[in-house]
């Protein structure tokens, strides 16, 4: 499993919702992006820590379907979403990385979910580290996420929040 992404769940959601694009916040060392490149026709990944961005650029240079974005996901994710023509699977994982580059309180998750909510597309969202919601300083609560994503049904499975858009008649979880 690359990082903490539940691969089987991601692939079930890809198939169920016919998703061709995978968007990740928090590239880290590009393991998840490289994995996704084998299953999605387009991978967009955002990294805010320059050493990880440079390392990821090197690791991904031979993948035509991976595009890396350098910057804060609070600014970059809305830009990426703006150019989408079809719904995507999003893996939101741009938060604190064991003190490597963000402070524990520096969690962009609420901004990321608001950006997804503003998209006219019925994207599917997976969020890592559900156990930190409302517990760690700077992290939104599950209720905060529900308010930020009013058109989504939220469920926690293990350490992952699954957010599925309402109104598509297909909200049964895989």
N, C-alpha and C positions, 0 to 999 in steps of 0.2 A: 504494500500500500504506500503510495507516495505521500509523504507527510501524514496527515490524519484524514485525508479524503477517503470516505467509504466508497471504494471503486464500484462494487456491485450495485450499490444504490444509485450512484451517478450514472451508470450504464442503463439501469432500469428506467430512470427518469429520462435519459436521452431518448431511449426507444419509445417510451410511452407518449412523450410530448413531441417527438420528431425534431429534436434539437440538434442543430449542426454546429453551433458555436459554443465554446466554453470560455468563460471569463473568470479570471482569478485575480484577487487582490492579495498581495503578499507573496511574491514570486519565490523569495528566499533563494534557493540554489537551483530552481527550475525543475525539480524532480516531478512535480505535479503537472507542470506545463508540458514536459516531454511525454509523460504518460498520456495526457489528454490529446496530444498531437496524433497518437495512434488510433484515436476513437472519434475525434471531431474534425470536421474539415477546416475549422478556423479556431485558433486559440489566441486570446488576448490576455496578457498578464501584466500586472502593475507592481512595480517595486520602488520603494522610497529610499532605500539604503544603497548608496552608490557602489560600494564594493560587491554587494550581492547582485546588483543590476549588471555590473561589468562581467562578473563570473557567469551569470545567466546568459548574457549576450554571447559569450564564448561557447557555452554549452549548447546553445540553440542555433548557432550559425548555419547548420546544415538542414534545419527544418523550415521549409517554405511556408508552412501553415501556422507558425508561431510568430506573433508580433509582441515585442516587449515595449512597455511604456515606463519611462522613468519619472517618478514624481509621487506626490501624496495622492492616495486614492480618493480623498475628498474632492480633489480637483480633476483627476484623471478619469475616474469612473464615469462621471456624467458625460465627458467627451467621448468615451468609448461607446456608451449606451446611445448617444445621439446618432451614431452612424449605423446602428443595427437596423436591419430590414426585417428580421425574423426573431422570434424569441430565442433566448440563450439560457444555458445553465450557468449560474454564477456560484463560485466558491469564494466566500468572503472569509479571508484569513490574513488580513493586513495588520492585525493588532500586535501587541507586545511580543517580542521574540526573545524571551529569557534575558532581557537586559542588553541585547546586542546592539539595538539601535533605537528603539522606542522605549519610553518610560511606561510602566504598567498602566498609568492613567491615560496614556495617549492611545485611545481606542477610537478609530474612525468609523466603527460599525454603524452607529446611528446615522451618520451622514451618508454612508454607503446605502443603507436601506432606504433612506429618503430619496436618494438618486434613482434607485430601482423602482420605487413606488411612483416616481414622476414619469417614468417611461410609459408610453402608450402600449407597449408590448407586454404579453403575458409571460414574463420570464419566470424561471424556476430558480429558487435560491437554496443553497446549502451554506450554513454558517458553522464554523469551527468553534470549539471551546465553549459550548453551551453552559458548562459548569461554572463559568466566570460571570455569567449574566447576573447583574444586580448584586454581585458579591464583591468583585474587585473594584477599586476606586476608578472612576472614569468609564466604567462599563455600563451600558444601558441594562435595564431589567427586561424580562420577557414581555412585561406589559408595555414598556417603552417601544419595543419592537412591534408589538401588535398595533400600537397607535401609529407608528411610522409606516406600517404596511397594512392599511385597512382593507385592501382588496385581496389579502392573502390569508390562507389558513396556515397556522403555525403548529408544528408538533416537534417535540424533542425525542430523538432516538439516540441513546448513549450520550456522546458529547457533541452531537450535531443537531442544529435546528434545521428543520425542513420547512420551507415556505412555498406553498403552492398557490397559484392565483385562483381566486373564485371565478365563477362564471364561465368555465370552459366545459362543464359537465363531466370532467374527468378527475375529480379531486380524490378519488380513492388512492391511497398510497400503494406503491408497488410492493 
